[in-house]
Amino acid sequence: MNAAMIGVDWGTSNMRGWAFDDAGEIVAQAARPSGINAVTDGDFAAVLREMVGGWTDGGTPIVMGGMIGSRQGWREAPYLPCPVRPEALAAAAMPIDTGTGPGWIVPGVSRVDAEGVADVMRGEEVQLLGAGIADGLVLLPGTHGKWVRIEGGAIITFRTFMTGELFALLKDRSLLGRLMAPGRTDWDAFDRGVDRALHDPALTALLFTVRTEGLSGRTAPEALADYLSGLLIGAEIAGGGGTPGERISVIATGKLAERYARALPHAGWPAPELIAGEAASIAGLRRVGQAILKTAGRG
């Protein structure tokens, strides 16, 4: 096979790749648990070649997005400050000789608010590009979730919430998790957590109620993780910004998408538009790749 273009979403824990033909259709795909943290010897070229080498004779353009462009990745691709238009991401993509074919790394996006607080994203900008949203608020939940304001197709501002990472740490490595037990999703416990966080900004106090709910028997051990999830997601929604009632989109799939779609109406938001994360990544890599090739006179 000699694909027309290759797109790679290379994160901290995993990497996924897609080969596209001239019409932009996927002709091959692969995934590996070979995120940047797994490449301990720094030989990113070998890892890339192992996954996509069979798709090219060495001349296929390779577009990479995600943490591969971070300071801990292959080569740091500088952040673009907000506001950022889609074409700017392609124009600022960093060329790199991959050893498997000509490559480019998509830059991340940064912003500094009026109080001087800095924030960054890397990887989500590709999904936003692929989602093709012209205006509105976009939520990308996850380990470090993003609330992003889009206007005229440009990323205007955003804010990051460590909801996913906090949930994992509190559940697996804190005193709160010792009372928890596995079980089926308890939506009543989740809803109760969401509502409490929406009406009380003292999150660090609310988090201790995970323990007292368990000790008092008010919440079953099998439901405590869902209660904790509700508290964290509710607190995130309370601080996410925007105006409840306006259009909001969520780029996520599965249980994560379901939790946010359920929680947002508790705060007065309409049912969100749900966009599959992988589909957005694919479309974003394809779009930025086509723009890069056009600029380089190859498309």
PyMOL commands that set and color helices and strands:
alter all, ss='L'
color gray80, all
select helices_A, chain A and resi 36-38+44-55+67-69+86-91+124-131+163-173+175-179+187-199+203-216+221-239+254-267+277-295
alter helices_A, ss='H'
color red, helices_A
select strands_A, chain A and resi 5-10+15-20+26-32+62-65+80-81+94-97+102-105+109-112+118-121+136-140+145-151+154-161+248-251+273-275
alter strands_A, ss='S'
color yellow, strands_A
deselect
rebuild
show_as cartoon
